[in-house]
Amino acid sequence: MTKVLIIGAGPAGLTAAYEASQLHLPSTVLEADDHVGGLSRTVSYRGYRFDIGGHRFFSKVPFINALWHEILGEDFLLRSRLSRIYYRGHFFTYPLQAIDALTGLGPVEACHMLLSYLWAQLFPSKEETNFEQWVCNRFGTRLYHLFFKRLSGNSFTPLPRDHAASLR
């Protein structure tokens, strides 16, 4: 029999172990923490529950949905959730909605955002090898720098207002 070594007891690692068990393959899961779940776990502290990392389960793949319903059964809970980005004293609905973003940014920034979007539509990057290029091609460089650069692991640096590239 093949032995399976799985590194990490987050959702992906636990799913791999489950799938291995369904195939009757012995597996070992290695986890550096004292608990399973990775960043998708909830801990209790003094009667309160805290999510370790921002997470939500969302899939349009029927097989994946069926798998998690099979594993969790009645413990698979559906919750409505509102995600927002806080920027310059305003909450923006996430995923971003054009009207919300444009009205919340004010007329000058909205104009810059629209120009950046139009530039991206007219002159998209021919190469899409990273998150920045993907976002910039779809939404413009300005939106990437305002909202998404922080999510990509890069440090957030606001664009200088007088820089010509800030309008791209």
N, C-alpha and C positions, 0 to 999 in steps of 0.2 A: 504494500500500500504506500501511496505517496503521502509524505508528511508535509503539512503546510505551516510555515512560520509567518505570523502576521504581526507587524510592528504598529502598535497604537491601538488603543481600545476606544476610539471615537466611533462615530456612526459608520464610517467606511470600514474600519477594522472589525467591528462587531458584525457588520453585514457579511464581510468576507468569511468570518468564522462560522456564521450561521449557514452560509451557502456551502462551505466545506462539510459541515455536519450533515446537511441534506444529501450530499454526495457520499456520505460515510467515509470521509477523509479525516484522519486525525489531524488536529491543528493545535498550535500553541500561540497564544496572544501575549505579546510583550507590551507592557505599559509602564512608562516611567513614573506615573502618578500613583497614588494610593487608591484611586477611584477610576471607574470606567466612565466613558461619556465624552471625554475630551472637552472641547469648548462648547459642546452641546449638552452639558449636564446642568442640573439644577441642584443646589445645595440648600440645606436647612441650617439656619443659625438663629438661635433664640426664638424659635417659633415662626420665623419668617423664611420665605423661600427666595433665593436669588439665582438668576441665570448667570453662569460664569461668563459666557460670551453671547453677543447678540446673535441669535440664530432663529431660523424658522425653517420648517420643512415645506418645500414647494416643489412639485414635480408635475409635468404634463405627461409623463411616461406611465401608462397604466400598469406595466409590470412592476415598477418601483413602488407605486402606491399600493398595489396588492401585496407586495412583499412586506411593507411596513405594517399594513393592517393585519396581515397574518402573524407577524412577530409580536405586535403589541396588543392585538385584540381590542378589548374594551378600554385599555389604557391609552390608546391612540386618541388624543383629544383634539378637537377642532376649536380653534380660537380665532376670533377676528383680531386683527392687529393693524395698528396705524404706525407707519414709519415716516419719520420726518427728519429733515436736515435743518439745523439751526445755523443761520448765517446772518450776520449784521442785524441782530435783534428781530429776525423774522423766521418763522417756521415755514419750510417749504415741504409740501407733500412729496413723498418718495414712493414709487417712482415719480420723477418730476413730471409735472403737467405744465404745458406751455403757458397757459394763461396765468397760473399761479406763480410761476417763475418770473414771467415778464412783469406782472403787476407788483410783485414783492421786491423786485430789484430796483424799481424806480425807472423813470424815462431814459436817463442817460445810459445806465447800465443795460437796460433792455435794448436800446439801440445798438450798443456794442455787441450784445449777445446775438441779435438778429443779423448784424453784419458778419459776425464770425460764423454763424450758421450758413449764411449764403455763400461765403468764401469756401467753406468746407464742401458744400454741394457742387460748386463750380470747379474747385481744384482739390479734389480729395487726394490724400496720400495714396500712392499706388501700392504701397506695401502696408500690410497690417500684420505686424509680427508681435505687437504688444498691446496692452490694455489702452494706453494713451492714444495710439493710432486708431484703434477701433472706436473709442469714444469720440475723438476729434472728427473722424470721418462722418459720424452720424449726427453729432450735436454741435460741433465747432470747438475750436481751441479755447475760447473764452469760457464756455461752460465747463470744460474739462478742468481748467485751472481754478475756477471758482468752487466747484463742488466735488470733483472726482479725484483730483491728484492726491488728496490725503488718503483716499481709500486704496490707492495703488501701492502704498508703502513709501512713496516719495515724500519728503518733507514739504509742507505747504509753504509756498512762497507766492504772495499776491503779485499779480502782473503790475508793472509800472504803468500808470495811466498815460504817460506821454510817450510810451514806446510804440513804434509802428506795428510791431508784431502783436501787440495786445488787441488789435482790431481784426486780426486774421481769424 
